[in-house]
């Protein structure tokens, strides 16, 4: 989780705020896929240890979202739920390495 948040902080200097958020949400989804089952626990509202980690991730995402044109109209919690759901879907389909990118593109661009 620390590496994921550090990556997000690095992306706050990216010249394209939208692309930075996209890259970070992809990293969140890939991280969720690697956690194998922990995503379902986190999404169900797990205990205090996961809550502290989630708060750090949410703060990192909020900083990235604040730089985009969607600031004020989009909730970071909703984007994290989508990224975690994409991670879960990819976890269920290990034979489809492009699934994370396709689903994330669908969420972000509608295509």
C-alpha positions in Angstrom: 0.0 0.0 0.0 2.9 2.3 0.8 4.3 1.8 -2.7 0.9 2.5 -4.3 0.5 5.7 -2.4 4.1 6.8 -3.2 3.3 6.1 -6.9 0.3 8.4 -6.6 2.3 11.1 -5.0 4.8 10.9 -7.8 1.9 11.2 -10.3 0.7 14.5 -8.8 3.6 16.1 -10.8 2.4 14.5 -14.1 1.7 17.2 -16.8 -1.7 15.7 -17.5 -4.0 15.5 -14.5 -6.5 13.2 -16.2 -3.8 10.8 -17.4 -2.2 10.8 -13.9 -5.5 9.8 -12.4 -6.0 7.1 -15.0 -2.5 5.7 -14.4 -3.0 5.6 -10.7 -6.5 4.0 -10.9 -4.9 1.3 -13.1 -2.2 0.8 -10.4 -5.0 0.5 -7.8 -6.8 -2.1 -9.9 -3.6 -4.1 -10.5 -2.8 -4.0 -6.8 -6.3 -5.2 -6.0 -5.9 -8.1 -8.4 -2.7 -9.1 -6.7 -4.3 -9.0 -3.2 -6.4 -12.1 -4.0 -9.6 -11.9 -2.0 -8.6 -9.0 0.1 -10.5 -6.7 -2.2 -13.8 -8.3 -1.3 -13.0 -7.9 2.4 -12.1 -4.3 1.9 -15.1 -3.4 -0.1 -17.3 -5.0 2.6 -15.9 -2.6 5.2 -13.1 -4.5 6.9 -11.6 -3.8 10.3 -9.4 -0.9 11.5 -6.1 -2.1 9.9 -7.5 -2.1 6.4 -9.4 1.1 7.2 -6.2 2.9 7.9 -4.7 1.7 4.6 -7.8 2.6 2.8 -7.7 6.1 4.2 -4.2 6.6 2.9 -5.2 5.4 -0.6 -8.3 7.6 -0.5 -6.2 10.7 0.4 -3.7 9.9 -2.4 -6.6 9.5 -4.9 -8.3 12.7 -3.7 -5.1 14.6 -4.4 -5.0 13.3 -7.9 -8.7 13.9 -8.5 -8.4 17.4 -7.2 -6.2 18.3 -10.2 -8.8 17.1 -12.8 -11.8 18.7 -14.4 -13.9 16.2 -12.4 -13.0 17.7 -9.1 -16.1 18.5 -7.1 -18.4 16.3 -9.3 -16.8 12.9 -8.8 -16.2 11.1 -5.5 -12.8 9.4 -5.0 -14.6 6.7 -3.1 -16.7 5.9 -6.2 -13.6 5.7 -8.4 -11.8 3.4 -5.9 -14.9 1.2 -5.7 -14.7 0.9 -9.5 -11.0 0.2 -9.5 -11.4 -2.5 -6.9 -14.3 -4.0 -8.8 -12.1 -4.0 -12.0 -9.3 -5.7 -9.9 -11.8 -8.3 -8.7 -13.0 -9.0 -12.2 -9.4 -9.4 -13.4 -8.7 -11.7 -10.5 -11.6 -13.9 -11.7 -10.2 -14.0 -15.2 -6.5 -14.6 -15.0 -6.3 -15.8 -18.6 -7.3 -12.3 -19.8 -4.3 -10.0 -19.2 -5.9 -7.1 -21.0 -9.1 -7.0 -18.9 -7.9 -4.3 -16.5 -7.0 -1.9 -19.2 -10.2 -2.6 -21.2 -12.5 -2.1 -18.2 -10.7 0.9 -17.0 -10.9 2.5 -20.5 -14.6 1.7 -20.6 -15.1 3.5 -17.2 -13.0 6.5 -18.1 -13.8 7.0 -21.8 -17.1 5.1 -22.2 -15.5 3.1 -25.0 
